[in-house]
Amino acid sequence: MKKARVAVLLSGRGSNFVALQEAMARGEVPAEIVLVVANEPGAPGLEKAGGFGIPTAALPHRGLPRREHEERVVEVLRRAEVEWVCLAGYMRVLSPYLIGEFPQRILNIHPSLLPAFPGLDAQQQAWDYGVKVSGCTVHLVDGGVDTGPIVTQRAVETEGLASSDELAARILEEEHRIYALALRRLLTESWRIEGRRVVFAPMFS
């Protein structure tokens, strides 16, 4: 099977990027990361990408209109012949323009069981609310904030945890597992979107 060409967009440490890269290296996902893009030039994820020998691009957004910045992002993605885009801690809401350049081919992972606790500090939101179960969600990106069709989710219990930081760490462990799983399913199984969910069916009956 031909490997899909994937770009990762990140703003920080890139731990989910590393988990994806390692899963691909193990042959668990028929894809290769061909580019890592950061909107923060000092993002540690860029250095990690360099360690893997993956090309990088630092494209600061500050001082630029959103459209101009996203045009620069799309330019480097097109130049790298990217087919899929994975957001890994990319702290920017994508506009319809960028989403339209890769329709139903942009994935995001969020540290809650959406639609609960969208946006920033989801783990703290869940902790403050006192939930017994939280988790993480992989979804396709649409024009809203964490509102796209859900690909997969993984639950995490809060029992025995002492803080939101401990909850975040437990959720992150599951994020590292399900992101690669979700991408693998999208690449190897037939699927369709029904309302707010991604529905999978065997590729061969």
N, C-alpha and C positions, 0 to 999 in steps of 0.2 A: 504494500500500500504506500502510495506517495505521501510523504510527510507534509503536513500543512505548515505554512509559513506564518509564524506568530510574532507579534510585537507585544511587549509589556510596557505599560505606562505606569510610572510610579512617582512618588514625591518624597519618599523616605528610605527606610532601611531595606525594604524589598524582601522581607522574609517569605511572602507568598510567591514572589518571583523565583527565589531559590528553590522552594518546594516544587514548583512547576518544572524548572530546569532539571532538577534531580530526577523527577518522575520520567521526564522525556529521556534522560540519559539511561535510565533503567529499561527503556523500551515499553513503558506502561502507557504512553500517549503517543500516537503516530503524528508527531509534530516536532518542529524545531523552533527555538526562539532565535530570530534573525536580527532583532533590534530591541534595545531597551531605551526608552525615552523618559526623561525626567523634566518636570517644570521647575525643579529646584536644582541649580547647578551643583550644590554640595550634597545632594542626596547620596547616602551610603550605598544605595542600590546600584549606582553607576559603577562604583569601584568593584562591587561584587560581580557585576556583569563583565567588567574587564578581566577579572580573574578567571572567568569561564571562556574568555576569548570571544565574547559576543560584542558586536559593534554597539556603540552608544551614541546618544544625542542629548545634549543639555539645551533645552529651549525655554528660557525664563519667560514667564508670563507677565511679570510686573511691568507696568507702564505701557502695555500693549492693549488695544481693543481685543475683546475675546475672539472676534472673527479673524483678525490678523494673526493672532497666536495660533489658532487652530489651523489656519491655512499652512502655517509653517510645519505644524505637526503632520498634517496630511501629506505635505510634500515629502517629508522624510519617510513616511510610511509607504507611500507609493514608490519611491525610489528603491526601497528595500523589497518591493513586491510582496508586501504583507497581505495575508488573506484573513487572518483573525487578529483581534486586539483583546488583550487581557489587562484589565485594570487591577493593579496591586498596590493599594494604598495611594491612589492618585487623587489628590485632594482638589479636584476641579470637577464641577458639574459640566458635562458635555452639552454642547448646543445641538440643535437639530441638524446643523450643517455637518458637523463631524460624524454624528450618528448616521446621517444619510449617505455618507461616503462608504460606510461599512454596515449596511442594513442587516440586522439580525446576526451580526458577526462580532459584536463587542460584548465581552463578559465582564462582570464585576462580582466581587465577593464582599459580603457585608456581615459584620459580627453581631447579628441578631436573627431571630426567626421572623423575617418579614411577613406581613406588613408591620409588625410591632417594632418600635424603636428605630425608625429610619434616621438618616442624617448622622451628625457628628456625635461622638461619645456614646455610642449605642450600649456599650457594656455598662457604663455608669448609669445610663437611663434605666436599664434593666435592673441593676442593683438597687437603685433608689426606689424603684417601683415595688421591689420585694418579690419578684417572680421566683417561682420554684424551678422553672425550666427556661433556659435561654438557648442560644445556639448560633448557627451561622447559615447563610443563604448564598447560593450562587444564582445569579439571574442575568438575563440578557438586558442590555441597557436600552432604555427608551428616553423620552424627553423629560421625565420627572426625576425626583431624587429617590433612588432605591425603589422604584415602582415598576420595573420591567418584569416580563414573564419569568416565573421561577423555574429554574432547571432542577435544583436539588437543595435539600436542607439537611442539617444534622443537629440534633438536640443535645444540650449540655445541661446537666442538673447543677443547681447551685448549692445543694445540701453539702455541708461540711466546709464551705468556703468562708473565708474571714473578711474578704474585701473585694471591691470591683476589680482590683488588679489581679487577684487570683482568678476571678471569673474570666477576665480578658485572656489570661494565659491558657486557661483550659479551653476556651473557645478557639484560640489561635492554633492549638494542636489539631483541632478538627478542621479548621480552615485549610491547613496544609494537606489534609487527606482528601477533602471533597473537591477542591478546585481542580486538581488533575483528573479526578473521576468524572466531574461534570464535562470537562473539555473532551475527554476520551469518548464519552457517550455521544456528544454532539458530532464528533468526527466519524464515529463508527456505526451509529445507528440512524435509522430514519426517524424523523421527528416533525412535528408541526406545532403551531401555536394555537391554542384554544383559549380565548379570553386572556387571562393573566397567567396561564400555565403553559409549560412546554410538555407536550405529550409524546412519549417515545413509543415506537413500535419496532418489532424485529425487522432488520433490513431484508432478510430472506425468510419467507414463510414456508 
